[in-house]
Amino acid sequence: MSFGIHRAIWLVALGNLGISLVWQLYNAYLPIFLQAGRPGFAEGVGVQGYGLGAGMTGFLMTLDNIAALLILPYVGVVSDRLRTRFGRRIPFIAVGAPLAALAFILIPMALGNPLWMLLGIVALFLLSMDIFRTPLIALMPDLTPPAKRSQGNAILIFLYNLGFVLAAVVGGKLFTVSPQAPFLFGGIGLFLTTLLVVLFVREPEPAENSAAEESPSLPALLQNLMTEKEPSLRILLLAIFVCFLGVSALEVFFTSYAVNIFKLDSGEATQLLAFFGMAGLLGAIPAGYLGTRLGRRPCVLFGLGMLAILLTTINFVGSLVVVKVLLVLMGLSWAQVTVNLFPVLLDMGKPNQGGAYSGLFFLANQAASIFGPVLAGVVLDVAGRNYKALFIHIPVMMTIALLLIARVRRGV
């Protein structure tokens, strides 16, 4: 990878950091705004909220995943087919990112006004984010040779995880100063990081002689997906969906597990997941080099196998110290999966289809984010709210994903 391309990937990854920053702050604080003021909700949150119940709040918080499920694949295909003097991806970033940053800053300013005003600003934020997320991610395969895409994706994931850490550490401190402060921090961060992409990333010219046939419409792309004789793409998308079913369940219910099994308070339980997140941050770059050197599929299979074993082991552990060690190992294993899985999917497409295949990845990912917590909730209800059932359910998801990946024959 030449220095120019390497620098461009880091700039694209900075944009991904901005995306991560606002998403984590949005997920952390919007539920507080929606529920504050309800009898029985935590006192002293310091905001004038809307007193909504947990069920309605949960529904409203899924709107971003539902919108993304419908919009991201479409935008990816459109960006493949777009031809402007500014490039295929940059126009979406130049329009969507500033609007998203502005709407994000306005979210806490709507507090005290009618609920419809807050939800209108949230809708603008979600729509604006969906305008540019897929084109920004698609810049990575545009700028990176296929053999180096594991390393390119590793840089994107590294900075995405760094954005998660910044949101947790800096955002938490800023919220104690003012509810507006973390949103101002996130909005400015998103604007500046994506501005660097718009100003300094130059897209390579697409292969014009084959642009039309290599960039089908979204209906044609989905029809080809269903009718293609070689099933590797369908199997891979199903594997992505299944493994993210497990991860979304872990993200949503792990704190409940820690509170119920280890009798921690919610703050201590949340801090436990930092061991998983930090290990994923530190393991991203090495995972990219291992995927390039040893092959993507072996790394993905190893990561999924280790996750299945480590997740199962948690049920037999009574020490928090050991749980922390397991979470670190799980974060390193998950890095092998996330860094190397996306490039496998990208390499199944043709050179001009980076946006379309990025959209397919988001399609499987976002669908899992919608259904994963619901499925895990059903499992827990059937188990009588025994949270140890979580660490039977999630390893099963990882094992199924492993068996599916083993059947993939393309892109590996």
ROVO-961334 format. One record per residue: residue in one letter; y, z, x of N, C-alpha, C in turn. Coordinates in steps of 0.1 Angstrom, whole numbers, padded with zeros to 4 digits, always signed. Atoms other than C-alpha are relative to their C-alpha. Layout:
aYZXYZXYZX ...
This chain:
m-0012+0000+0009+0000+0000+0000+0012+0000+0009 s-0012+0001-0009+0033-0011+0016+0009+0011-0004 f-0010-0011+0002+0062+0013+0019+0008-0003-0013 g-0008+0003+0012+0082-0006-0008-0007+0003-0013 i+0008-0003+0012+0054-0004-0034-0002+0015-0001 h+0002-0014+0000+0047+0032-0024+0012+0007-0005 r-0012-0007+0005+0083+0042-0029+0002-0002-0015 a-0002+0003+0014+0084+0024-0062-0009+0009-0009 i+0010-0008+0007+0053+0043-0074+0005+0014-0001 w-0006-0013+0000+0070+0076-0065+0012+0001-0010 l-0012+0000+0009+0101+0066-0085-0006-0001-0015 v+0006+0000+0013+0079+0057-0115-0006+0014-0004 a+0006-0013+0002+0061+0090-0111+0011+0011-0003 l-0011-0009+0004+0095+0108-0112+0004-0002-0015 g-0002+0002+0014+0100+0092-0146-0010+0007-0008 n+0011-0007+0007+0066+0106-0156+0003+0015+0000 l-0003-0014-0001+0078+0140-0144+0010+0003-0011 g-0010-0002+0011+0108+0137-0168-0006+0000-0014 i+0008+0000+0013+0084+0129-0197-0007+0013-0001 s+0007-0013+0000+0063+0159-0188+0009+0011-0003 l-0010-0010+0001+0093+0181-0186+0004+0002-0015 v-0004-0002+0014+0105+0174-0221-0011+0003-0010 w+0011-0003+0009+0071+0174-0237-0004+0014+0000 q+0004-0014-0001+0062+0208-0224+0010+0009-0007 l-0010-0008+0006+0095+0223-0235+0000-0002-0015 y+0001+0003+0014+0092+0206-0269-0011+0008-0006 n+0012-0007+0005+0057+0220-0274+0001+0015+0000 a-0001-0014-0002+0067+0254-0262+0010+0006-0011 y-0011-0007+0008+0099+0260-0283+0002-0005-0014 l-0002+0004+0014+0099+0238-0314-0008+0008-0010 p+0007-0009+0009+0072+0259-0330+0007+0013-0002 i-0007-0013+0002+0093+0290-0324+0012-0003-0009 f-0011+0003+0009+0123+0273-0340-0004-0001-0015 l+0005+0002+0013+0102+0263-0370-0004+0013-0007 q+0006-0013+0006+0086+0298-0375+0009+0012+0000 a-0009-0012-0001+0114+0322-0365+0006+0003-0014 g-0005-0004+0013+0125+0342-0395-0010+0003-0010 r+0011-0002+0010+0091+0343-0412-0004+0015+0001 p+0006-0013-0001+0079+0378-0420-0013+0001+0007 g+0012-0001-0008+0053+0389-0395+0001-0008+0013 f-0002+0007-0013+0065+0364-0368+0007+0009+0010 a-0005-0009-0010+0075+0379-0335+0015+0002-0001 e-0014-0003+0001+0108+0396-0336+0007-0002+0014 g-0008+0000-0013+0135+0392-0309-0001-0013+0007 v+0000+0013-0007+0130+0355-0302+0014-0006+0002 g-0014+0004-0003+0167+0351-0304+0005-0013-0006 v-0005+0012+0006+0170+0321-0326+0000+0002-0016 q+0000+0001+0015+0178+0314-0363-0009-0011-0004 g+0010+0011+0003+0147+0295-0374-0001-0002-0015 y+0002+0005+0014+0133+0282-0407-0011+0007-0007 g+0009-0009+0007+0106+0307-0415-0013-0007-0005 l+0012+0007+0005+0078+0281-0419-0013+0007+0004 g+0013-0006-0003+0042+0291-0420-0007-0007+0012 a+0007+0006-0012+0017+0284-0392-0006-0014-0004 g+0006+0013+0004+0000+0256-0412+0009-0011+0000 m-0010+0011+0001+0031+0236-0419+0005-0003+0014 t-0005+0002-0014+0043+0242-0383-0010-0009+0008 g+0010+0008-0007+0010+0229-0370+0000-0015-0004 f+0000+0014+0005+0012+0198-0392+0012-0007+0006 l-0012+0007-0006+0048+0190-0380-0002-0002+0015 m+0002+0002-0015+0037+0195-0344-0010-0011+0003 t+0009+0011-0002+0010+0168-0349+0007-0014-0002 l-0007+0013+0003+0036+0142-0359+0002-0008+0013 d-0002+0008-0012+0042+0132-0323-0012-0007+0004 n+0013+0006-0003+0005+0125-0318-0003-0012-0010 i+0003+0010+0010+0003+0105-0350+0010-0012+0002 a-0010+0011-0003+0035+0085-0342-0005-0008+0013 a+0004+0007-0012+0022+0078-0307-0013-0008-0002 l+0012+0007+0003-0012+0067-0320+0003-0014-0006 l-0004+0013+0006+0006+0040-0341+0009-0009+0008 i-0011+0007-0006+0034+0030-0318-0004-0004+0015 l+0002+0003-0015+0022+0032-0281-0008-0012+0003 p+0007+0012-0003-0004+0005-0282+0008-0013-0003 y-0008+0012+0004+0019-0019-0300+0011-0003+0010 v-0011+0002-0010+0048-0013-0276-0006-0005+0013 g+0006+0005-0013+0024-0018-0246-0002-0015-0001 v+0002+0014+0001+0014-0052-0259+0013-0008+0000 v-0013+0007+0001+0050-0062-0267+0006-0001+0014 s-0006+0000-0013+0061-0052-0232-0008-0010+0009 d+0007+0011-0008+0033-0075-0217+0006-0014-0003 r-0004+0013+0004+0047-0104-0236+0015-0003+0002 l-0015+0002-0002+0084-0098-0230+0004-0006+0013 r-0005+0006-0013+0103-0119-0205+0015+0001-0001 t-0015-0001-0001+0139-0109-0196+0003-0001+0015 r-0004+0000-0014+0159-0111-0164-0001+0014+0006 f+0001-0014-0004+0156-0073-0162-0015+0004+0002 g+0014-0003-0001+0118-0075-0163-0007+0002-0014 r+0008-0002+0012+0091-0067-0189+0001+0015-0005 r+0001-0015+0003+0091-0028-0188+0014+0006+0000 i-0013-0006-0002+0127-0019-0177+0008+0001-0013 p-0008-0001+0013+0144-0028-0210-0004+0011-0009 f+0004-0011+0008+0123-0004-0229+0004+0014+0005 i-0004-0013-0006+0130+0024-0205+0015+0002-0001 a-0014-0001+0001+0167+0016-0204+0006+0004-0014 v-0004-0004+0014+0170+0019-0242-0006+0013-0005 g+0007-0011+0005+0144+0045-0250+0003+0013+0006 a-0002-0012-0007+0150+0071-0223+0013+0007-0003 p-0013-0007+0003+0187+0078-0228+0001+0005-0015 l+0000-0004+0014+0182+0080-0266-0009+0013-0001 a+0009-0011+0000+0153+0104-0261+0007+0012+0006 a-0007-0011-0007+0173+0126-0237+0011+0006-0009 l-0010-0005+0009+0202+0128-0261-0005+0007-0012 a+0006-0006+0012+0180+0136-0291-0006+0014+0004 f+0006-0013-0004+0162+0163-0271+0011+0011+0002 i-0011-0010-0002+0195+0180-0261+0005+0005-0014 l-0005-0003+0013+0205+0179-0298-0009+0009-0009 i+0009-0008+0008+0174+0197-0311+0004+0014-0003 p-0004-0014+0002+0185+0233-0306+0014+0001-0007 m-0013+0000+0006+0220+0224-0318-0001-0002-0015 a+0002+0001+0014+0206+0217-0352-0004+0013-0007 l+0004-0013+0006+0195+0253-0357+0012+0005-0008 g-0010-0005+0009+0214+0269-0386+0004-0010-0010 n-0003+0011+0010+0217+0235-0404-0013-0002-0008 p+0012+0002+0008+0193+0223-0431-0012-0006+0008 l+0012+0004-0007+0157+0216-0420+0000-0015+0002 w+0001+0015-0001+0160+0179-0427+0008-0005+0012 m-0008+0005-0012+0187+0176-0400-0008+0002+0013 l+0009-0002-0012+0164+0192-0374-0011-0010+0001 l+0011+0009+0000+0135+0170-0384+0005-0014+0002 g-0005+0013-0003+0157+0139-0383+0003-0002+0015 i-0002+0001-0015+0167+0146-0347-0013+0000+0007 v+0014+0000-0006+0130+0154-0339-0006-0014-0001 a+0005+0014+0002+0121+0120-0354+0006-0010+0009 l-0007+0009-0010+0147+0102-0333-0006+0002+0014 f+0005-0003-0013+0134+0120-0302-0014-0006+0002 l+0014+0005-0001+0097+0111-0309+0000-0016+0000 l+0000+0015+0000+0105+0074-0317+0006-0005+0013 s-0006+0004-0013+0127+0071-0286-0010+0002+0011 m+0010-0002-0011+0100+0086-0264-0011-0011-0001 d+0011+0009+0001+0074+0062-0278+0004-0014+0003 i-0005+0013-0004+0097+0032-0271-0003-0003+0015 f+0000+0003-0015+0094+0036-0233-0012+0007+0007 r+0011-0007-0007+0063+0058-0225-0010-0010+0006 t+0010+0009-0005+0038+0030-0223+0005-0010+0010 p-0005+0009-0011+0060+0005-0204+0002+0007+0013 l-0001-0007-0012+0068+0032-0179-0013+0002+0008 i+0013-0002-0007+0032+0040-0172-0006-0014+0004 a+0005+0013-0003+0024+0003-0172+0006-0006+0013 l-0006+0004-0012+0047-0001-0142-0010+0003+0012 m+0009-0004-0011+0020+0016-0120-0010-0011+0003 p+0009+0011-0003-0006-0012-0124+0008-0013+0004 d-0008+0012-0004+0022-0038-0122+0003+0000+0015 l-0004-0001-0014+0032-0025-0088-0011+0003+0010 t+0011-0005-0009-0002-0014-0074-0011-0010+0000 p+0013+0008+0000-0031-0036-0062-0011+0008-0006 p+0011-0006+0006-0063-0029-0081-0007+0010+0008 a+0008-0009-0009-0080-0013-0051+0008+0013+0003 k-0008-0012-0003-0051+0013-0048+0004+0007-0012 r-0005-0005+0012-0047+0022-0084-0004+0015-0002 s+0003-0015+0001-0065+0056-0081+0010+0008+0008 q-0011-0007-0008-0039+0066-0054+0013-0001-0008 g-0012+0001+0008-0011+0052-0076+0000+0010-0012 n+0001-0009+0011-0023+0071-0106+0000+0015+0004 a+0000-0013-0005-0028+0102-0085+0015+0005+0001 i-0014-0004-0002+0010+0102-0077+0006+0003-0014 l-0005-0002+0013+0018+0098-0114-0004+0014-0006 i+0005-0013+0006-0004+0128-0124+0005+0012+0008 f-0005-0011-0008+0008+0149-0095+0014+0004-0005 l-0013-0004+0004+0044+0147-0106+0001+0003-0015 y+0001-0005+0014+0035+0150-0143-0004+0015+0000 n+0004-0014+0000+0018+0183-0135+0012+0008+0006 l-0011-0007-0006+0048+0193-0114+0011+0002-0011 g-0008-0002+0011+0069+0187-0145-0004+0011-0010 f+0006-0011+0008+0046+0210-0165+0004+0014+0006 v-0004-0012-0006+0052+0237-0139+0015+0004-0001 l-0014-0003+0001+0089+0233-0139+0004+0004-0014 a-0003-0004+0014+0090+0235-0177-0003+0014-0002 a+0004-0014+0002+0071+0267-0176+0008+0010+0007 v-0007-0010-0008+0090+0284-0148+0015+0000-0003 v-0014+0001+0001+0125+0271-0151+0004+0001-0015 g-0002-0001+0014+0124+0266-0189+0000+0014-0006 g+0001-0014+0005+0112+0301-0195+0012+0009+0003 k-0011-0008-0005+0140+0316-0175+0013-0004-0008 l-0012+0005+0006+0167+0294-0191+0000+0004-0015 f+0000-0004+0015+0155+0303-0227+0005+0014-0002 t-0006-0013+0001+0164+0339-0220+0015+0000+0001 v-0014+0002+0000+0199+0327-0213+0006-0005-0013 s-0005+0006+0012+0203+0305-0243-0011-0009-0005 p+0010+0010+0005+0179+0285-0266+0004-0015+0003 q-0004+0014-0003+0200+0254-0258-0002-0003+0015 a+0000+0003-0014+0197+0258-0220-0013-0008+0005 p+0011+0008-0005+0161+0246-0215+0000-0015-0005 f-0001+0013+0005+0168+0216-0237+0010-0009+0007 l-0010+0007-0009+0199+0207-0217-0007-0004+0013 f+0007+0002-0013+0178+0211-0185-0010-0012-0002 g+0010+0010+0002+0150+0189-0199+0006-0014-0003 g-0006+0013+0004+0173+0162-0214+0007-0006+0012 i-0006+0006-0012+0193+0158-0182-0011-0004+0010 g+0011+0004-0009+0161+0158-0161-0007-0013-0004 l+0006+0013+0005+0146+0130-0183+0010-0011+0003 f-0010+0011-0002+0178+0110-0181+0001-0004+0015 l-0002+0004-0014+0182+0112-0143-0013-0006+0006 t+0013+0005-0006+0145+0106-0135-0002-0015-0004 t+0002+0014+0005+0143+0075-0157+0011-0009+0004 l-0011+0008-0006+0177+0063-0145-0003-0005+0014 l+0004+0005-0013+0163+0061-0110-0010-0011-0001 v+0009+0011+0003+0135+0039-0124+0007-0012-0003 v-0007+0012+0004+0159+0016-0141+0008-0006+0011 l-0009+0005-0010+0182+0013-0111-0007-0005+0012 f+0005+0003-0013+0158+0011-0082-0014-0006+0000 v+0013+0006+0000+0124-0002-0094+0001-0014-0004 r+0000+0015+0003+0120-0040-0093-0014-0004-0003 e+0013+0004+0005+0092-0054-0113-0004-0013+0007 p+0005+0013-0005+0070-0081-0098+0000-0011-0011 e+0001+0011+0010+0071-0115-0115-0014-0001-0005 p+0013+0002+0005+0042-0119-0139-0005-0014+0002 a+0006+0014-0002+0018-0149-0136+0004-0008-0012 e-0005+0007+0011+0038-0172-0159-0009-0010-0005 n+0008+0011+0004+0012-0199-0160-0011+0005-0009 s+0011-0005+0009-0012-0176-0179+0005+0011-0009 a-0006-0012+0007+0012-0151-0196-0005+0000-0015 a+0003-0001+0014+0005-0162-0232-0014+0003-0003 e+0014-0003+0003-0033-0162-0231-0005+0013+0005 e+0004-0012-0006-0035-0131-0210+0007+0012-0008 s-0006-0010+0007-0013-0111-0234-0001-0002-0015 p+0002+0002+0014-0027-0113-0269+0008+0010-0009 s-0007-0010+0009-0011-0096-0299-0009+0012-0002 l+0008-0012+0002-0023-0061-0308-0012-0002-0009 p+0012+0003+0008-0045-0073-0337-0011-0008+0007 a+0010+0008-0008-0061-0099-0314-0007+0008+0010 l+0006-0009-0010-0066-0073-0287-0011+0009-0006 l+0009-0009+0006-0083-0049-0311-0012-0008-0005 q+0011+0008+0004-0104-0077-0325-0009-0004+0011 n+0008+0003-0012-0115-0087-0290-0008+0012+0004 l+0007-0012-0003-0124-0051-0284-0012+0002-0008 m+0011-0003+0008-0147-0049-0313-0011-0011+0001 t+0010+0011+0000-0164-0083-0309-0005-0004+0014 e+0004+0003-0013-0167-0085-0271-0015+0004+0002 k+0015-0002-0001-0204-0088-0262-0003+0011+0010 e+0002-0010-0010-0202-0067-0230+0007+0013-0005 p-0005-0012+0007-0197-0031-0243+0008+0010+0008 s-0005-0010-0009-0182-0014-0213+0014+0005-0004 l-0013-0004+0005-0146-0013-0227-0001+0010-0012 r+0001-0009+0012-0157+0002-0260-0006+0014+0004 i+0006-0012-0005-0179+0027-0242+0010+0009+0007 l-0010-0007-0008-0151+0037-0218+0010+0007-0009 l-0010-0006+0010-0126+0043-0247-0006+0011-0007 l+0007-0011+0007-0152+0064-0265-0001+0012+0009 a+0002-0011-0010-0158+0084-0233+0014+0007+0002 i-0013-0006-0001-0120+0090-0229+0003+0008-0012 f-0002-0008+0012-0118+0101-0265-0008+0013+0000 v+0009-0012+0001-0147+0125-0262+0004+0010+0010 c-0004-0011-0010-0136+0142-0229+0014+0006-0004 f-0012-0006+0004-0101+0146-0243-0001+0009-0013 l+0004-0010+0010-0116+0162-0274-0002+0013+0005 g+0003-0013-0007-0128+0189-0251+0012+0006+0006 v-0012-0005-0007-0096+0192-0231+0010+0005-0010 s-0010-0004+0010-0074+0194-0262-0004+0013-0006 a+0005-0013+0005-0096+0222-0275+0002+0011+0009 l-0003-0010-0011-0093+0241-0242+0014+0004+0000 e-0015-0003+0000-0055+0238-0243+0004+0008-0012 v-0004-0007+0013-0052+0250-0279-0006+0014-0001 f+0007-0013+0003-0078+0278-0280-0003+0009+0012 f+0003-0008-0011-0081+0291-0245+0007+0014+0000 t-0007-0013+0001-0054+0318-0250-0007+0009-0010 s+0007-0008+0010-0072+0329-0282-0013+0006+0006 y+0012-0005-0007-0104+0332-0262+0003+0012+0009 a-0003-0011-0010-0088+0353-0235+0005+0012-0007 v-0004-0011+0007-0071+0375-0260-0011+0008-0007 n+0011-0007+0008-0103+0382-0280-0011+0005+0009 i+0011-0004-0008-0128+0384-0252+0004+0010+0011 f-0004-0009-0011-0108+0400-0224+0011+0010-0004 k-0010-0009+0005-0083+0418-0246+0013+0000+0007 l-0013+0002-0007-0053+0404-0228+0011-0002-0011 d-0010+0004+0009-0019+0400-0244+0003-0015+0002 s-0001+0014+0001-0007+0365-0252+0007-0005+0013 g-0007+0004-0012+0016+0363-0221-0010-0001+0012 e+0010+0000-0011-0013+0372-0197-0010-0011-0002 a+0009+0011+0003-0036+0348-0215+0006-0014+0004 t-0007+0012-0003-0011+0320-0211+0000-0002+0015 q-0001+0001-0014-0007+0327-0174-0013-0004+0007 l+0013+0004-0005-0044+0323-0169-0001-0015+0002 l+0001+0015+0000-0041+0286-0177+0008-0006+0012 a-0008+0005-0012-0016+0283-0148-0010-0003+0012 f+0009+0002-0011-0046+0285-0124-0006-0014-0002 f+0006+0013+0003-0061+0254-0141+0011-0011+0003 g-0011+0010-0002-0027+0235-0141+0003-0001+0015 m-0004+0002-0014-0018+0243-0105-0011-0006+0008 a+0011+0006-0007-0053+0233-0093+0000-0015-0002 g-0001+0014+0003-0049+0200-0111+0012-0007+0007 l-0011+0005-0008-0015+0195-0094-0004-0002+0014 l+0003+0001-0015-0028+0202-0059-0012-0010+0002 g+0011+0008-0002-0060+0182-0065+0002-0015-0003 a-0002+0014+0004-0044+0150-0078+0000-0010+0011 i-0001+0009-0011-0035+0133-0045-0014-0002+0007 p+0013+0001-0006-0069+0141-0028-0010-0008-0009 a+0009+0007+0009-0087+0128-0060+0003-0015+0001 g-0003+0014-0001-0069+0095-0056-0006-0006+0012 y+0006+0005-0013-0080+0091-0020-0015-0001-0001 l+0014+0000+0002-0115+0101-0029-0005-0012-0009 g+0003+0011+0008-0116+0076-0057+0000-0014+0007 t-0002+0012-0008-0104+0048-0034-0012-0001+0010 r+0010+0001-0011-0129+0057-0006-0014+0000-0005 l+0014-0002+0005-0160+0068-0026-0004-0008-0013 g+0003+0007+0012-0156+0048-0058+0005+0009-0012 r-0006-0008+0011-0140+0058-0091-0011+0006-0009 r+0011-0005+0009-0172+0062-0112-0007+0012+0006 p+0006-0012-0006-0189+0086-0088+0009+0012-0001 c-0010-0012+0001-0157+0108-0088+0001+0005-0014 v-0001-0004+0014-0154+0108-0126-0013+0007-0004 l+0013-0006+0004-0191+0116-0130-0001+0014+0006 f+0001-0013-0007-0189+0144-0104+0010+0010-0008 g-0009-0009+0006-0158+0158-0121-0005+0005-0014 l+0005-0003+0013-0173+0157-0156-0012+0010+0001 g+0012-0009-0002-0206+0173-0144+0004+0014+0004 m-0005-0013-0004-0187+0201-0126+0006+0007-0012 l-0007-0006+0011-0166+0207-0157-0010+0006-0010 a+0010-0005+0009-0197+0210-0179-0007+0013+0005 i+0007-0012-0006-0213+0235-0155+0010+0012+0000 l-0010-0011-0001-0181+0256-0149+0004+0005-0014 l-0003-0004+0014-0172+0257-0186-0011+0008-0006 t+0012-0008+0005-0207+0269-0195-0001+0013+0007 t+0001-0012-0008-0206+0295-0167+0010+0011-0005 i-0010-0010+0004-0175+0312-0182-0006+0010-0010 n+0006-0009+0010-0196+0326-0211-0008+0011+0007 f+0008-0010-0007-0216+0346-0185+0007+0009+0010 v-0008-0007-0010-0187+0361-0166+0008+0011-0007 g-0007-0012+0005-0172+0395-0172+0012+0004+0008 s-0011-0003-0009-0146+0395-0145+0011-0010-0001 l-0012+0009+0001-0111+0381-0148+0002-0008+0014 v-0001+0006-0013-0111+0374-0110-0009-0012+0001 v+0009+0012+0000-0141+0351-0114+0004-0011-0009 v-0005+0010+0009-0126+0334-0144+0011-0008+0006 k-0011+0007-0007-0095+0326-0123-0006-0010+0010 v+0006+0009-0010-0117+0311-0096-0006-0012-0007 l+0006+0011+0008-0136+0291-0123+0011-0010-0005 l-0011+0009+0005-0103+0278-0137+0006-0009+0011 v-0004+0008-0012-0092+0267-0102-0010-0012+0002 l+0010+0010-0003-0124+0248-0097+0000-0010-0012 m-0001+0009+0011-0121+0233-0132+0012-0009+0001 g-0012+0008-0002-0086+0221-0124-0002-0011+0010 l+0003+0010-0010-0098+0204-0093-0010-0011-0005 s+0010+0009+0006-0127+0188-0112+0007-0009-0010 w-0007+0008+0010-0104+0176-0140+0009-0010+0007 a-0008+0009-0008-0082+0160-0114-0008-0013+0004 q+0008+0011-0003-0111+0138-0104-0002-0009-0012 v+0002+0008+0013-0115+0127-0140+0013-0008-0003 t-0012+0007+0005-0079+0120-0149+0006-0010+0010 v-0005+0009-0010-0069+0104-0117-0008-0014+0001 n+0008+0012-0002-0098+0079-0116-0004-0007-0013 l+0004+0006+0013-0105+0073-0153+0009-0012-0004 f-0010+0010+0004-0073+0054-0161-0001-0013+0008 p+0002+0013-0007-0077+0028-0133-0012-0007-0003 v+0012+0008+0005-0112+0020-0145+0003-0008-0012 l-0004+0007+0012-0097+0011-0178+0009-0012+0003 l-0009+0010-0004-0069-0009-0162-0007-0012+0006 d+0007+0011-0007-0093-0030-0141-0009-0008-0009 m+0008+0008+0010-0111-0042-0173+0009-0011-0006 g-0009+0010+0006-0079-0061-0183+0003-0010+0011 k-0005+0011-0009-0063-0092-0168+0013+0004+0006 p-0012-0005-0007-0033-0090-0145+0012+0003-0008 n-0012-0002+0008-0007-0093-0172-0002+0009-0012 q+0003-0008+0012-0022-0068-0196+0001+0015+0003 g-0001-0014-0003-0012-0035-0180+0006+0008-0011 g-0006-0008+0011+0009-0025-0210-0010+0001-0011 a+0010+0000+0011-0019-0034-0235-0011+0010+0003 y+0011-0009-0003-0045-0014-0216+0005+0014+0002 s-0006-0013+0000-0022+0015-0210+0001+0005-0015 g+0000-0004+0014-0017+0015-0248-0013+0004-0005 l+0014-0004+0004-0055+0016-0253-0003+0013+0005 f+0003-0013-0005-0057+0046-0231+0007+0010-0008 f-0007-0009+0008-0030+0063-0251-0006+0001-0014 l+0007+0000+0013-0048+0053-0283-0011+0010-0001 a+0011-0009-0001-0079+0071-0273+0004+0015+0003 n-0005-0013-0003-0060+0100-0258+0007+0007-0012 q-0007-0006+0011-0037+0106-0287-0009+0003-0012 a+0009-0003+0011-0065+0103-0313-0008+0013+0003 a+0007-0012-0003-0084+0130-0294+0009+0013-0001 s-0010-0011+0002-0052+0152-0294+0001+0004-0014 i-0001-0003+0015-0052+0150-0332-0012+0007-0005 f+0012-0005+0006-0088+0156-0339-0007+0011+0008 g+0006-0010-0009-0098+0178-0309+0002+0014-0005 p-0002-0013+0005-0082+0210-0321-0007+0003-0014 v+0006-0002+0014-0095+0204-0357-0015+0002+0002 l+0015-0002-0002-0131+0199-0345-0003+0013+0006 a+0003-0013-0006-0129+0229-0323+0002+0012-0010 g-0002-0011+0011-0115+0250-0352-0012+0001-0009 v+0012+0000+0008-0145+0239-0373-0011+0007+0007 v+0011-0006-0007-0169+0249-0346+0002+0015+0001 l-0003-0014+0000-0152+0283-0343-0003+0007-0013 d+0002-0005+0014-0153+0288-0381-0015+0001-0002 v+0014-0001+0001-0190+0280-0381-0006+0011+0008 a+0005-0011-0008-0196+0304-0353+0006+0014-0003 g-0006-0013+0004-0178+0332-0372+0011+0005+0009 r-0012-0003-0009-0147+0331-0349-0005+0007+0013 n+0005-0004-0013-0169+0339-0319+0005-0010+0010 y-0007+0009-0009-0147+0324-0292-0008-0005+0012 k+0009+0005-0010-0176+0321-0268-0006-0014-0004 a+0005+0013+0005-0187+0291-0290+0009-0011+0006 l-0009+0010-0006-0157+0273-0274-0006-0006+0012 f+0005+0004-0013-0175+0272-0241-0015-0004-0001 i+0012+0008+0003-0206+0257-0257+0005-0014-0004 h-0005+0013+0006-0186+0230-0276+0006-0009+0011 i-0007+0009-0010-0164+0218-0247-0010-0005+0011 p+0010+0006-0010-0193+0215-0221-0008-0012-0006 v+0007+0011+0007-0211+0194-0247+0008-0013+0000 m-0009+0012+0000-0181+0171-0250+0000-0007+0014 m+0000+0006-0013-0180+0167-0212-0013-0007+0004 t+0013+0006-0003-0217+0160-0210-0002-0013-0007 i+0001+0013+0008-0215+0133-0237+0009-0010+0007 a-0009+0010-0008-0185+0117-0218-0007-0004+0013 l+0007+0004-0012-0205+0118-0186-0011-0010-0003 l+0011+0010+0003-0235+0100-0202+0006-0014-0004 l-0006+0012+0003-0211+0074-0216+0005-0007+0012 i-0006+0006-0012-0193+0068-0183-0012-0006+0009 a+0011+0005-0008-0227+0063-0166-0005-0014-0005 r+0004+0013+0005-0232+0033-0189+0010-0011+0002 v-0011+0010-0002-0199+0016-0180-0004-0009+0013 r+0004+0009-0011-0205-0015-0158+0012-0008+0006 r-0012+0007-0005-0169-0029-0154+0010+0010+0004 g-0012-0008-0004-0138-0016-0136-0003+0012+0009 v+0004-0012-0008-0158+0009-0115-0001-0004+0015 
